[in-house]
Amino acid sequence: RKGRPAAGNLYFERAYLRKVSSSQLNESPFSPPPSGSTMGDSTNFESPVMPKQKTHKGTKKRFRLTATGKVKHRSAGTSHLSARKTQKRVRHLRGTSVAAKSGIAKNIKLALAGNSY
């Protein structure tokens, strides 16, 4: 391939992949970069912006927040094998229920990253 360094020379191959200029190839890879220059298309690392908290997808599928901040969830034991349960038990398991005000609800809110879904 035209313009690509010879295979086997990892330092020059990596430099080529990072699109480093030829003047920087002659410098030592351990020397600090010149002041005021950025390498490639990298972001500015001195930015005070923190990374965003990601939503836990398993929690997103199982729980929902009400307008007042309570945690709703589906009752356990409702997906199958309802023929052996009493009618009263099946009836009471229907719908959703609210999680207890405990550390569990706080952890669920943290996993949802402030979203209600």
Buried (B, 14 or more C-beta within 10 A) or exposed (E): EEEEBEEEEEEBBEBBEEEBEEEBEEEEEEEEEEEEEEEEEEEEEEEEEEEEEEBBEEBBEBBBBEEEEEBBBBEEEEEEEEEEBEEEEEEEBEEEEEEEEEEEBEEBBEBBEEEEE
